[in-house]
Amino acid sequence: LTLSLCAFQRPLCRAGAGVNPQHRQWPTASRGVTKPPVISRPRCQYWWSAQCNDADNDDDKEDSALHKPSPLLLYRRSQRRTVNIPRRIHVLGVGSVGGFVAHSLAGLPQRPPITLLFSERKSLIDWYEQGESVRLTINGMLDARSNFDVEQVQRPRQTEEPQEGHKDSITQKNQSLSTDEVIHNLIVSVKAFNTVGALKRVAHRLTPQSSILFIQNGMGVIEEVNDLVFPNPDTRPQYVLGITTHGIYRKKPFNLVHGGHGTTALAILPRDIEEVKPDFAPSALYLLRTMTRTPVLAAVGFAPTDLLQLQIEKLAVNAIISPLTALMGCLNGDLLHRPSVSRVIRLLLAEISLVIRSLPELQGVPNVKMRFDIKRLEAQVLGIAEKTARNKSSMLQDVSQGRLTEIEYINGYIVRRGEEVGIRCALNYMLMHMIKAKGYLEGERHGVLLPLENRVSR
């Protein structure tokens, strides 16, 4: 076994290059030779050598006799050298999810430059008041990370007037923060109903070679962005979709609590669905690599069809836990072991399951009917409720403080897709308007006037 292994590890050289073919051993010192002869082996490669490049070898097989790279190989090498992807990552929306992602990226050994984009002046004021850092409490330990660049993105064709008091200093700082430089890598984690308005502020800074990672709750945002922000497919950036199951909630601005460990799923969306081999932008690949090498995020890349199913599974869970906890004003764990709540969950899941299994984009996908069966969805809902028993859903926090909710992009999405396939989702429609009604009441108590329609009309 040792002799065979040694023979296997010999260099892959041509026979006869300075070696006697009848004697496969080197001349010994007793024969008057003190060292092995010098052998010229320009093409010698070990099988474990990192210098071996299969692509390069395939390209210059015809030139192996002359040991010169082919013109095609030289062109490919020049293209690889000239591709220079900027490392800076912009984060638009530093709430629970956006703050968690920015905090995680800042913990990398060779962290990329990170710029936090604020849509409102109040967020910039809170940033300076909180010590210019993002704090995350995980497993009872506080971890604060700083060295972020910040920028306030202005409303399109509008300029904000400076305010009085300490806000004047903030305004003076912000004058040097605003810029029109190109954004190559953008992570969007604002609320679903704010996505279109937030992207319109930075749309002029995005190019077809830029990439946008949407990591949000709900579904239906991509369609609105295509219709209202990037209607031209030729100038549209590359989209990357992401969902996370980490339990994150915010105590106050830039102070987050990690309530439950989870994973992050990512997928690059092809520009054209009919492309056999889609050509992804280099910035999208860089963004995907950076996210997947961040340990805390536990990010994994998926095919678009697989991510769609994961996204729909999370939507089904959110369509139950978020509105029910917001209506009853309870924690996630309070939904467990209550017969009345269990009946409501099953009735809602009956509509949700029927709509999902009827979606045209899932027809032909294996095991769709079993994956989105009512009993399996109910088990997932109860499992997430038990895992995050002490957490407050984001919808409960929004409703209790008189803020807009993402109900239009959760249960409202189920209602709209049901209408497309001929299914009337009366229970989800009723639940959606009950959440809206409660939001209006809480808004009046807090002196906030909410719009009658928080979903962007096309």
C-alpha positions as a Markdown table, in Angstrom:
| # | Residue | x | y | z |
|---|---|---|---|---|
| 1 | Leu | 0.0 | 0.0 | 0.0 |
| 2 | Thr | 2.9 | 2.4 | 0.8 |
| 3 | Leu | 4.6 | 1.6 | -2.5 |
| 4 | Ser | 1.4 | 2.1 | -4.4 |
| 5 | Leu | 0.7 | 5.5 | -2.7 |
| 6 | Cys | 4.2 | 6.7 | -3.4 |
| 7 | Ala | 3.9 | 5.8 | -7.0 |
| 8 | Phe | 0.6 | 7.6 | -7.2 |
| 9 | Gln | 2.0 | 10.8 | -5.7 |
| 10 | Arg | 4.8 | 11.1 | -8.4 |
| 11 | Pro | 4.7 | 14.1 | -10.6 |
| 12 | Leu | 2.7 | 13.7 | -13.7 |
| 13 | Cys | 5.6 | 14.3 | -16.1 |
| 14 | Arg | 6.4 | 13.0 | -19.6 |
| 15 | Ala | 8.5 | 9.8 | -19.6 |
| 16 | Gly | 12.1 | 10.2 | -20.7 |
| 17 | Ala | 12.8 | 13.7 | -19.5 |
| 18 | Gly | 16.2 | 13.0 | -18.1 |
| 19 | Val | 15.4 | 9.6 | -16.6 |
| 20 | Asn | 16.6 | 6.3 | -18.0 |
| 21 | Pro | 13.4 | 4.4 | -19.1 |
| 22 | Gln | 15.1 | 1.0 | -18.2 |
| 23 | His | 16.1 | 2.2 | -14.7 |
| 24 | Arg | 13.3 | 4.0 | -12.8 |
| 25 | Gln | 15.6 | 4.9 | -9.9 |
| 26 | Trp | 17.8 | 7.9 | -9.5 |
| 27 | Pro | 21.6 | 7.3 | -9.7 |
| 28 | Thr | 23.0 | 6.7 | -6.3 |
| 29 | Ala | 26.1 | 8.4 | -4.7 |
| 30 | Ser | 28.1 | 5.2 | -5.2 |
| 31 | Arg | 27.9 | 5.6 | -8.9 |
| 32 | Gly | 29.6 | 9.0 | -8.7 |
| 33 | Val | 26.5 | 11.2 | -8.7 |
| 34 | Thr | 25.9 | 13.3 | -5.6 |
| 35 | Lys | 22.5 | 14.7 | -6.5 |
| 36 | Pro | 19.7 | 13.9 | -8.9 |
| 37 | Pro | 19.9 | 15.4 | -12.3 |
| 38 | Val | 18.1 | 18.6 | -13.0 |
| 39 | Ile | 15.0 | 17.9 | -15.0 |
| 40 | Ser | 13.1 | 20.6 | -16.8 |
| 41 | Arg | 9.4 | 20.0 | -16.2 |
| 42 | Pro | 7.5 | 23.1 | -17.3 |
| 43 | Arg | 4.1 | 21.2 | -17.4 |
| 44 | Cys | 4.7 | 19.2 | -14.2 |
| 45 | Gln | 1.6 | 19.3 | -11.9 |
| 46 | Tyr | 0.7 | 17.4 | -8.8 |
| 47 | Trp | -2.9 | 16.3 | -8.6 |
| 48 | Trp | -3.4 | 18.1 | -5.3 |
| 49 | Ser | -1.6 | 21.2 | -6.4 |
| 50 | Ala | -3.6 | 24.4 | -6.1 |
| 51 | Gln | -1.8 | 25.7 | -9.2 |
| 52 | Cys | -3.8 | 23.4 | -11.5 |
| 53 | Asn | -6.7 | 25.1 | -13.1 |
| 54 | Asp | -9.0 | 22.9 | -15.1 |
| 55 | Ala | -10.5 | 25.7 | -17.0 |
| 56 | Asp | -7.1 | 27.0 | -18.1 |
| 57 | Asn | -5.9 | 23.5 | -19.0 |
| 58 | Asp | -9.0 | 23.0 | -21.2 |
| 59 | Asp | -8.3 | 26.2 | -23.0 |
| 60 | Asp | -4.7 | 25.6 | -23.9 |
| 61 | Lys | -4.7 | 21.9 | -24.7 |
| 62 | Glu | -3.8 | 22.6 | -28.3 |
| 63 | Asp | -0.8 | 24.7 | -27.2 |
| 64 | Ser | 0.5 | 22.1 | -24.8 |
| 65 | Ala | 3.5 | 21.4 | -27.1 |
| 66 | Leu | 4.6 | 25.0 | -27.0 |
| 67 | His | 3.5 | 25.6 | -23.4 |
| 68 | Lys | 1.9 | 28.9 | -24.4 |
| 69 | Pro | -1.6 | 30.1 | -23.4 |
| 70 | Ser | -4.1 | 30.5 | -26.2 |
| 71 | Pro | -5.5 | 33.9 | -27.1 |
| 72 | Leu | -8.9 | 32.9 | -25.6 |
| 73 | Leu | -7.2 | 32.0 | -22.3 |
| 74 | Leu | -5.3 | 35.4 | -22.3 |
| 75 | Tyr | -8.6 | 37.2 | -22.9 |
| 76 | Arg | -10.4 | 35.3 | -20.1 |
| 77 | Arg | -7.5 | 36.0 | -17.7 |
| 78 | Ser | -7.6 | 39.7 | -18.6 |
| 79 | Gln | -11.4 | 39.7 | -18.0 |
| 80 | Arg | -11.0 | 38.2 | -14.5 |
| 81 | Arg | -8.3 | 40.7 | -13.6 |
| 82 | Thr | -10.4 | 43.7 | -14.8 |
| 83 | Val | -13.5 | 42.7 | -12.9 |
| 84 | Asn | -13.4 | 44.8 | -9.7 |
| 85 | Ile | -16.5 | 44.6 | -7.5 |
| 86 | Pro | -16.8 | 47.3 | -4.9 |
| 87 | Arg | -17.0 | 45.8 | -1.5 |
| 88 | Arg | -19.2 | 48.5 | 0.1 |
| 89 | Ile | -22.7 | 47.4 | 1.2 |
| 90 | His | -25.5 | 49.8 | 1.7 |
| 91 | Val | -28.3 | 48.9 | 4.1 |
| 92 | Leu | -31.7 | 50.7 | 3.6 |
| 93 | Gly | -33.9 | 50.2 | 6.6 |
| 94 | Val | -32.1 | 49.7 | 9.9 |
| 95 | Gly | -35.0 | 48.2 | 11.9 |
| 96 | Ser | -35.0 | 44.8 | 13.5 |
| 97 | Val | -33.9 | 42.7 | 10.4 |
| 98 | Gly | -31.8 | 45.4 | 8.8 |
| 99 | Gly | -30.0 | 46.2 | 12.1 |
| 100 | Phe | -29.4 | 42.5 | 12.7 |
| 101 | Val | -27.9 | 42.0 | 9.2 |
| 102 | Ala | -25.7 | 45.1 | 9.5 |
| 103 | His | -24.5 | 44.0 | 13.0 |
| 104 | Ser | -23.7 | 40.5 | 11.7 |
| 105 | Leu | -21.8 | 41.8 | 8.7 |
| 106 | Ala | -19.8 | 44.1 | 10.9 |
| 107 | Gly | -18.5 | 41.0 | 12.8 |
| 108 | Leu | -16.7 | 39.5 | 9.9 |
| 109 | Pro | -12.9 | 39.2 | 10.2 |
| 110 | Gln | -12.4 | 41.3 | 7.0 |
| 111 | Arg | -15.6 | 43.2 | 7.1 |
| 112 | Pro | -16.8 | 45.1 | 4.1 |
| 113 | Pro | -17.5 | 48.9 | 4.4 |
| 114 | Ile | -21.1 | 49.3 | 5.5 |
| 115 | Thr | -23.2 | 52.4 | 4.9 |
| 116 | Leu | -26.6 | 52.8 | 6.7 |
| 117 | Leu | -29.2 | 54.7 | 4.7 |
| 118 | Phe | -31.8 | 56.6 | 6.7 |
| 119 | Ser | -35.0 | 57.7 | 5.0 |
| 120 | Glu | -36.1 | 60.0 | 7.8 |
| 121 | Arg | -34.3 | 62.7 | 9.8 |
| 122 | Lys | -35.5 | 61.2 | 13.0 |
| 123 | Ser | -33.6 | 58.0 | 12.4 |
| 124 | Leu | -30.4 | 60.1 | 11.9 |
| 125 | Ile | -31.0 | 61.9 | 15.1 |
| 126 | Asp | -31.6 | 58.6 | 17.0 |
| 127 | Trp | -28.4 | 57.3 | 15.5 |
| 128 | Tyr | -26.3 | 60.1 | 17.0 |
| 129 | Glu | -28.2 | 60.0 | 20.3 |
| 130 | Gln | -27.6 | 56.2 | 20.6 |
| 131 | Gly | -23.8 | 56.5 | 20.3 |
| 132 | Glu | -23.5 | 55.7 | 16.6 |
| 133 | Ser | -23.5 | 52.0 | 17.1 |
| 134 | Val | -25.8 | 49.0 | 16.7 |
| 135 | Arg | -26.3 | 46.9 | 19.9 |
| 136 | Leu | -27.5 | 43.3 | 19.9 |
| 137 | Thr | -28.3 | 41.3 | 23.0 |
| 138 | Ile | -27.8 | 37.6 | 22.3 |
| 139 | Asn | -27.9 | 34.9 | 24.9 |
| 140 | Gly | -28.1 | 37.6 | 27.6 |
| 141 | Met | -24.9 | 39.3 | 26.4 |
| 142 | Leu | -24.7 | 42.8 | 24.9 |
| 143 | Asp | -22.6 | 43.2 | 21.8 |
| 144 | Ala | -22.2 | 46.7 | 20.4 |
| 145 | Arg | -20.6 | 47.3 | 17.0 |
| 146 | Ser | -19.7 | 50.6 | 15.4 |
| 147 | Asn | -17.6 | 52.0 | 12.5 |
| 148 | Phe | -20.6 | 52.4 | 10.2 |
| 149 | Asp | -20.9 | 55.1 | 7.6 |
| 150 | Val | -24.3 | 56.8 | 7.6 |
| 151 | Glu | -26.2 | 58.8 | 5.0 |
| 152 | Gln | -29.7 | 60.3 | 4.8 |
| 153 | Val | -31.3 | 59.8 | 1.5 |
| 154 | Gln | -33.4 | 62.7 | 0.4 |
| 155 | Arg | -36.9 | 62.6 | -1.1 |
| 156 | Pro | -36.9 | 62.9 | -4.8 |
| 157 | Arg | -37.2 | 66.5 | -6.0 |
| 158 | Gln | -37.7 | 67.7 | -2.5 |
| 159 | Thr | -35.5 | 69.3 | 0.1 |
| 160 | Glu | -36.2 | 69.2 | 3.8 |
| 161 | Glu | -36.1 | 72.4 | 5.8 |
| 162 | Pro | -33.8 | 72.5 | 8.8 |
| 163 | Gln | -35.4 | 72.2 | 12.2 |
| 164 | Glu | -34.8 | 74.1 | 15.3 |
| 165 | Gly | -32.7 | 73.3 | 18.4 |
| 166 | His | -30.2 | 70.4 | 18.3 |
| 167 | Lys | -31.5 | 69.3 | 14.9 |
| 168 | Asp | -29.5 | 72.1 | 13.3 |
| 169 | Ser | -26.2 | 70.3 | 14.1 |
| 170 | Ile | -27.7 | 67.2 | 12.6 |
| 171 | Thr | -28.6 | 69.0 | 9.5 |
| 172 | Gln | -25.1 | 70.4 | 9.1 |
| 173 | Lys | -23.7 | 66.9 | 9.5 |
| 174 | Asn | -26.1 | 65.6 | 7.0 |
| 175 | Gln | -25.1 | 68.1 | 4.3 |
| 176 | Ser | -21.7 | 66.3 | 4.0 |
| 177 | Leu | -23.3 | 62.9 | 4.2 |
| 178 | Ser | -25.6 | 63.1 | 1.1 |
| 179 | Thr | -24.0 | 61.8 | -2.1 |
| 180 | Asp | -24.9 | 60.6 | -5.5 |
| 181 | Glu | -22.3 | 57.9 | -5.8 |
| 182 | Val | -23.4 | 54.6 | -7.4 |
| 183 | Ile | -24.7 | 51.9 | -5.1 |
| 184 | His | -23.5 | 48.5 | -6.2 |
| 185 | Asn | -24.7 | 46.3 | -3.3 |
| 186 | Leu | -28.0 | 47.3 | -1.6 |
| 187 | Ile | -29.9 | 45.5 | 1.2 |
| 188 | Val | -33.5 | 46.6 | 1.6 |
| 189 | Ser | -35.2 | 45.7 | 4.9 |
| 190 | Val | -37.8 | 48.4 | 5.2 |
| 191 | Lys | -41.4 | 47.6 | 5.8 |
| 192 | Ala | -43.1 | 46.2 | 2.7 |
| 193 | Phe | -45.4 | 49.2 | 2.2 |
| 194 | Asn | -42.4 | 51.6 | 2.4 |
| 195 | Thr | -40.3 | 49.8 | -0.2 |
| 196 | Val | -41.4 | 51.7 | -3.3 |
| 197 | Gly | -41.0 | 55.1 | -1.6 |
| 198 | Ala | -37.6 | 54.2 | -0.2 |
| 199 | Leu | -36.2 | 52.8 | -3.4 |
| 200 | Lys | -37.4 | 55.9 | -5.4 |
| 201 | Arg | -34.9 | 57.9 | -3.3 |
| 202 | Val | -31.9 | 55.9 | -4.5 |
| 203 | Ala | -33.1 | 54.6 | -7.9 |
| 204 | His | -30.9 | 57.1 | -9.7 |
| 205 | Arg | -27.9 | 55.6 | -8.0 |
| 206 | Leu | -28.6 | 52.0 | -9.1 |
| 207 | Thr | -27.4 | 50.6 | -12.4 |
| 208 | Pro | -28.1 | 47.3 | -14.2 |
| 209 | Gln | -24.9 | 46.0 | -12.6 |
| 210 | Ser | -26.1 | 46.8 | -9.1 |
| 211 | Ser | -27.9 | 44.2 | -6.9 |
| 212 | Ile | -30.7 | 44.6 | -4.5 |
| 213 | Leu | -31.3 | 42.1 | -1.7 |
| 214 | Phe | -34.9 | 42.2 | -0.4 |
| 215 | Ile | -35.1 | 40.6 | 3.0 |
| 216 | Gln | -38.6 | 41.5 | 4.3 |
| 217 | Asn | -41.9 | 40.0 | 5.5 |
| 218 | Gly | -44.8 | 39.4 | 3.2 |
| 219 | Met | -44.9 | 38.9 | -0.6 |
| 220 | Gly | -45.8 | 41.0 | -3.6 |
| 221 | Val | -43.2 | 43.7 | -3.2 |
| 222 | Ile | -41.1 | 42.7 | -6.3 |
| 223 | Glu | -44.1 | 43.2 | -8.6 |
| 224 | Glu | -44.7 | 46.7 | -7.2 |
| 225 | Val | -41.0 | 47.6 | -7.6 |
| 226 | Asn | -41.0 | 46.5 | -11.2 |
| 227 | Asp | -44.1 | 48.5 | -12.0 |
| 228 | Leu | -43.4 | 51.7 | -10.1 |
| 229 | Val | -39.6 | 52.0 | -9.7 |
| 230 | Phe | -37.9 | 50.0 | -12.5 |
| 231 | Pro | -40.4 | 49.5 | -15.3 |
| 232 | Asn | -37.7 | 49.1 | -17.9 |
| 233 | Pro | -36.2 | 45.6 | -17.7 |
| 234 | Asp | -33.0 | 46.7 | -19.5 |
| 235 | Thr | -32.1 | 49.2 | -16.8 |
| 236 | Arg | -33.4 | 47.1 | -13.9 |
| 237 | Pro | -30.8 | 46.0 | -11.2 |
| 238 | Gln | -30.3 | 42.3 | -10.3 |
| 239 | Tyr | -32.7 | 41.1 | -7.6 |
| 240 | Val | -31.8 | 38.8 | -4.7 |
| 241 | Leu | -34.5 | 37.5 | -2.4 |
| 242 | Gly | -34.0 | 36.6 | 1.2 |
| 243 | Ile | -36.0 | 35.3 | 4.1 |
| 244 | Thr | -34.8 | 34.8 | 7.7 |
| 245 | Thr | -36.3 | 32.8 | 10.6 |
| 246 | His | -34.2 | 34.5 | 13.3 |
| 247 | Gly | -36.4 | 36.0 | 16.0 |
| 248 | Ile | -35.4 | 39.6 | 16.3 |
| 249 | Tyr | -37.2 | 42.4 | 18.1 |
| 250 | Arg | -36.3 | 46.0 | 18.9 |
| 251 | Lys | -36.4 | 47.5 | 22.3 |
| 252 | Lys | -35.5 | 51.0 | 21.1 |
| 253 | Pro | -33.7 | 52.4 | 18.0 |
| 254 | Phe | -30.5 | 50.5 | 17.2 |
| 255 | Asn | -31.0 | 48.3 | 20.3 |
| 256 | Leu | -32.0 | 44.8 | 19.3 |
| 257 | Val | -32.7 | 41.5 | 21.1 |
| 258 | His | -32.0 | 38.1 | 19.5 |
| 259 | Gly | -35.0 | 36.1 | 20.7 |
| 260 | Gly | -34.6 | 32.9 | 18.7 |
| 261 | His | -32.0 | 31.3 | 16.5 |
| 262 | Gly | -32.9 | 30.6 | 12.9 |
| 263 | Thr | -31.5 | 30.5 | 9.4 |
| 264 | Thr | -31.4 | 32.8 | 6.3 |
| 265 | Ala | -32.3 | 31.6 | 2.8 |
| 266 | Leu | -31.1 | 33.5 | -0.3 |
| 267 | Ala | -31.7 | 33.2 | -4.0 |
| 268 | Ile | -30.7 | 35.3 | -7.0 |
| 269 | Leu | -33.6 | 35.9 | -9.3 |
| 270 | Pro | -32.8 | 35.6 | -13.1 |
| 271 | Arg | -33.6 | 38.6 | -15.1 |
| 272 | Asp | -35.4 | 36.4 | -17.7 |
| 273 | Ile | -37.3 | 33.3 | -16.4 |
| 274 | Glu | -36.9 | 31.6 | -19.8 |
| 275 | Glu | -33.0 | 31.8 | -19.6 |
| 276 | Val | -31.4 | 28.3 | -19.5 |
| 277 | Lys | -28.1 | 29.7 | -18.1 |
| 278 | Pro | -28.9 | 33.0 | -16.5 |
| 279 | Asp | -26.1 | 35.6 | -16.4 |
| 280 | Phe | -26.0 | 37.0 | -12.9 |
| 281 | Ala | -24.4 | 40.3 | -12.1 |
| 282 | Pro | -21.0 | 40.0 | -10.3 |
| 283 | Ser | -22.4 | 42.2 | -7.5 |
| 284 | Ala | -25.1 | 39.7 | -6.8 |
| 285 | Leu | -22.6 | 36.8 | -6.5 |
| 286 | Tyr | -20.5 | 39.0 | -4.2 |
| 287 | Leu | -23.5 | 39.8 | -2.1 |
| 288 | Leu | -24.4 | 36.2 | -1.9 |
| 289 | Arg | -20.9 | 35.1 | -0.9 |
| 290 | Thr | -20.7 | 37.8 | 1.8 |
| 291 | Met | -24.0 | 36.8 | 3.4 |
| 292 | Thr | -23.2 | 33.1 | 3.3 |
| 293 | Arg | -19.8 | 33.6 | 5.0 |
| 294 | Thr | -21.4 | 35.4 | 7.9 |
| 295 | Pro | -21.7 | 32.8 | 10.7 |
| 296 | Val | -24.5 | 34.5 | 12.8 |
| 297 | Leu | -26.8 | 34.7 | 9.8 |
| 298 | Ala | -26.5 | 31.0 | 9.0 |
| 299 | Ala | -27.3 | 31.9 | 5.3 |
| 300 | Val | -27.6 | 29.3 | 2.6 |
| 301 | Gly | -28.2 | 29.8 | -1.1 |
| 302 | Phe | -31.2 | 28.2 | -2.9 |
| 303 | Ala | -32.6 | 27.9 | -6.3 |
| 304 | Pro | -35.4 | 30.5 | -7.0 |
| 305 | Thr | -38.1 | 27.8 | -7.0 |
| 306 | Asp | -37.0 | 26.4 | -3.7 |
| 307 | Leu | -36.8 | 29.8 | -2.1 |
| 308 | Leu | -40.3 | 30.6 | -3.4 |
| 309 | Gln | -41.6 | 27.6 | -1.4 |
| 310 | Leu | -39.7 | 28.6 | 1.7 |
| 311 | Gln | -41.1 | 32.1 | 1.3 |
| 312 | Ile | -44.7 | 30.9 | 1.0 |
| 313 | Glu | -44.2 | 28.7 | 4.1 |
| 314 | Lys | -43.1 | 31.7 | 6.1 |
| 315 | Leu | -46.0 | 33.7 | 4.7 |
| 316 | Ala | -48.5 | 31.0 | 5.9 |
| 317 | Val | -47.0 | 31.1 | 9.4 |
| 318 | Asn | -47.0 | 34.9 | 9.5 |
| 319 | Ala | -50.6 | 35.0 | 8.2 |
| 320 | Ile | -51.7 | 33.2 | 11.4 |
| 321 | Ile | -49.4 | 34.3 | 14.2 |
| 322 | Ser | -49.1 | 38.0 | 13.4 |
| 323 | Pro | -52.7 | 39.0 | 13.0 |
| 324 | Leu | -54.0 | 36.8 | 15.8 |
| 325 | Thr | -51.5 | 38.1 | 18.3 |
| 326 | Ala | -52.2 | 41.7 | 17.2 |
| 327 | Leu | -55.9 | 41.3 | 17.6 |
| 328 | Met | -55.8 | 39.6 | 21.0 |
| 329 | Gly | -52.8 | 41.6 | 22.2 |
| 330 | Cys | -50.9 | 38.5 | 23.4 |
| 331 | Leu | -47.5 | 36.9 | 23.0 |
| 332 | Asn | -46.8 | 34.2 | 20.4 |
| 333 | Gly | -46.9 | 31.5 | 23.0 |
| 334 | Asp | -50.4 | 32.4 | 24.1 |
| 335 | Leu | -51.8 | 30.9 | 20.9 |
| 336 | Leu | -50.9 | 27.4 | 22.1 |
| 337 | His | -53.2 | 24.9 | 23.9 |
| 338 | Arg | -56.4 | 27.0 | 23.5 |
| 339 | Pro | -59.2 | 25.1 | 21.7 |
| 340 | Ser | -60.9 | 28.2 | 20.4 |
| 341 | Val | -57.7 | 29.6 | 18.9 |
| 342 | Ser | -56.9 | 26.2 | 17.4 |
| 343 | Arg | -60.3 | 26.2 | 15.5 |
| 344 | Val | -59.6 | 29.7 | 14.1 |
| 345 | Ile | -56.1 | 28.6 | 13.0 |
| 346 | Arg | -57.5 | 25.5 | 11.1 |
| 347 | Leu | -60.2 | 27.6 | 9.4 |
| 348 | Leu | -57.7 | 30.2 | 8.2 |
| 349 | Leu | -55.2 | 27.5 | 7.1 |
| 350 | Ala | -57.9 | 25.8 | 5.0 |
| 351 | Glu | -58.1 | 28.9 | 2.8 |
| 352 | Ile | -54.4 | 29.5 | 2.8 |
| 353 | Ser | -53.6 | 25.9 | 1.9 |
| 354 | Leu | -56.1 | 25.8 | -1.0 |
| 355 | Val | -54.8 | 29.0 | -2.5 |
| 356 | Ile | -51.1 | 28.0 | -2.3 |
| 357 | Arg | -51.7 | 24.6 | -3.9 |
| 358 | Ser | -53.6 | 26.3 | -6.7 |
| 359 | Leu | -50.8 | 28.8 | -7.6 |
| 360 | Pro | -49.7 | 28.5 | -11.2 |
| 361 | Glu | -46.0 | 29.0 | -10.5 |
| 362 | Leu | -46.1 | 25.9 | -8.2 |
| 363 | Gln | -47.8 | 23.6 | -10.7 |
| 364 | Gly | -45.4 | 20.7 | -11.6 |
| 365 | Val | -43.2 | 21.2 | -8.5 |
| 366 | Pro | -42.9 | 17.8 | -6.8 |
| 367 | Asn | -44.7 | 17.2 | -3.4 |
| 368 | Val | -46.4 | 20.6 | -3.4 |
| 369 | Lys | -49.7 | 19.2 | -2.2 |
| 370 | Met | -48.1 | 17.4 | 0.7 |
| 371 | Arg | -45.8 | 20.2 | 1.6 |
| 372 | Phe | -48.6 | 22.7 | 1.9 |
| 373 | Asp | -51.2 | 20.4 | 3.5 |
| 374 | Ile | -53.3 | 21.8 | 6.3 |
| 375 | Lys | -51.9 | 19.5 | 9.0 |
| 376 | Arg | -48.3 | 20.2 | 8.0 |
| 377 | Leu | -48.9 | 24.0 | 8.0 |
| 378 | Glu | -50.6 | 23.8 | 11.3 |
| 379 | Ala | -47.6 | 21.9 | 12.8 |
| 380 | Gln | -45.3 | 24.6 | 11.5 |
| 381 | Val | -47.4 | 27.4 | 13.0 |
| 382 | Leu | -47.5 | 25.7 | 16.4 |
| 383 | Gly | -43.8 | 25.0 | 16.2 |
| 384 | Ile | -42.9 | 28.6 | 15.5 |
| 385 | Ala | -45.3 | 29.8 | 18.2 |
| 386 | Glu | -43.7 | 27.5 | 20.7 |
| 387 | Lys | -40.1 | 28.4 | 19.6 |
| 388 | Thr | -40.9 | 32.2 | 19.9 |
| 389 | Ala | -43.3 | 31.9 | 22.8 |
| 390 | Arg | -42.0 | 35.0 | 24.7 |
| 391 | Asn | -41.7 | 37.2 | 21.6 |
| 392 | Lys | -44.1 | 40.0 | 20.5 |
| 393 | Ser | -44.9 | 39.9 | 16.8 |
| 394 | Ser | -43.9 | 42.9 | 14.8 |
| 395 | Met | -47.5 | 43.4 | 13.8 |
| 396 | Leu | -48.6 | 43.5 | 17.5 |
| 397 | Gln | -45.9 | 46.2 | 18.2 |
| 398 | Asp | -47.0 | 48.2 | 15.2 |
| 399 | Val | -50.7 | 48.0 | 16.0 |
| 400 | Ser | -50.2 | 48.9 | 19.7 |
| 401 | Gln | -48.3 | 52.0 | 18.7 |
| 402 | Gly | -50.6 | 53.1 | 16.0 |
| 403 | Arg | -48.3 | 52.4 | 13.1 |
| 404 | Leu | -49.1 | 50.9 | 9.7 |
| 405 | Thr | -48.8 | 47.1 | 9.4 |
| 406 | Glu | -47.8 | 44.7 | 6.6 |
| 407 | Ile | -51.2 | 43.0 | 6.6 |
| 408 | Glu | -51.7 | 43.9 | 3.0 |
| 409 | Tyr | -48.6 | 41.9 | 2.0 |
| 410 | Ile | -49.4 | 38.9 | 4.2 |
| 411 | Asn | -53.1 | 38.1 | 4.4 |
| 412 | Gly | -53.9 | 40.6 | 1.7 |
| 413 | Tyr | -51.5 | 38.7 | -0.6 |
| 414 | Ile | -53.4 | 35.5 | 0.1 |
| 415 | Val | -56.7 | 37.3 | -0.8 |
| 416 | Arg | -55.4 | 38.7 | -4.1 |
| 417 | Arg | -53.8 | 35.5 | -5.3 |
| 418 | Gly | -57.0 | 33.6 | -4.3 |
| 419 | Glu | -59.0 | 36.0 | -6.5 |
| 420 | Glu | -56.6 | 35.2 | -9.4 |
| 421 | Val | -57.3 | 31.5 | -9.2 |
| 422 | Gly | -61.0 | 31.8 | -8.5 |
| 423 | Ile | -61.0 | 31.3 | -4.7 |
| 424 | Arg | -62.7 | 33.7 | -2.3 |
| 425 | Cys | -60.9 | 33.9 | 1.0 |
| 426 | Ala | -63.6 | 35.4 | 3.1 |
| 427 | Leu | -61.8 | 34.7 | 6.5 |
| 428 | Asn | -58.5 | 36.2 | 5.5 |
| 429 | Tyr | -60.3 | 39.2 | 4.0 |
| 430 | Met | -62.2 | 39.7 | 7.2 |
| 431 | Leu | -59.0 | 39.3 | 9.3 |
| 432 | Met | -57.2 | 41.8 | 7.2 |
| 433 | His | -59.8 | 44.5 | 7.7 |
| 434 | Met | -60.1 | 43.8 | 11.4 |
| 435 | Ile | -56.3 | 44.5 | 11.7 |
| 436 | Lys | -56.8 | 47.7 | 9.8 |
| 437 | Ala | -59.7 | 48.8 | 12.0 |
| 438 | Lys | -57.7 | 48.2 | 15.1 |
| 439 | Gly | -54.8 | 50.1 | 13.7 |
| 440 | Tyr | -57.1 | 53.1 | 13.0 |
| 441 | Leu | -58.4 | 53.0 | 16.6 |
| 442 | Glu | -54.9 | 52.8 | 18.1 |
| 443 | Gly | -53.7 | 55.5 | 15.8 |
| 444 | Glu | -56.4 | 57.9 | 17.0 |
| 445 | Arg | -55.5 | 57.2 | 20.6 |
| 446 | His | -51.9 | 58.0 | 19.8 |
| 447 | Gly | -52.9 | 61.1 | 17.7 |
| 448 | Val | -51.7 | 59.5 | 14.5 |
| 449 | Leu | -53.8 | 59.6 | 11.3 |
| 450 | Leu | -53.3 | 56.5 | 9.3 |
| 451 | Pro | -54.0 | 56.4 | 5.6 |
| 452 | Leu | -57.1 | 54.4 | 4.5 |
| 453 | Glu | -55.0 | 52.4 | 2.1 |
| 454 | Asn | -51.4 | 51.6 | 2.9 |
| 455 | Arg | -50.7 | 49.4 | -0.1 |
| 456 | Val | -49.2 | 51.2 | -3.1 |
| 457 | Ser | -51.8 | 51.3 | -5.9 |
| 458 | Arg | -50.5 | 50.3 | -9.4 |
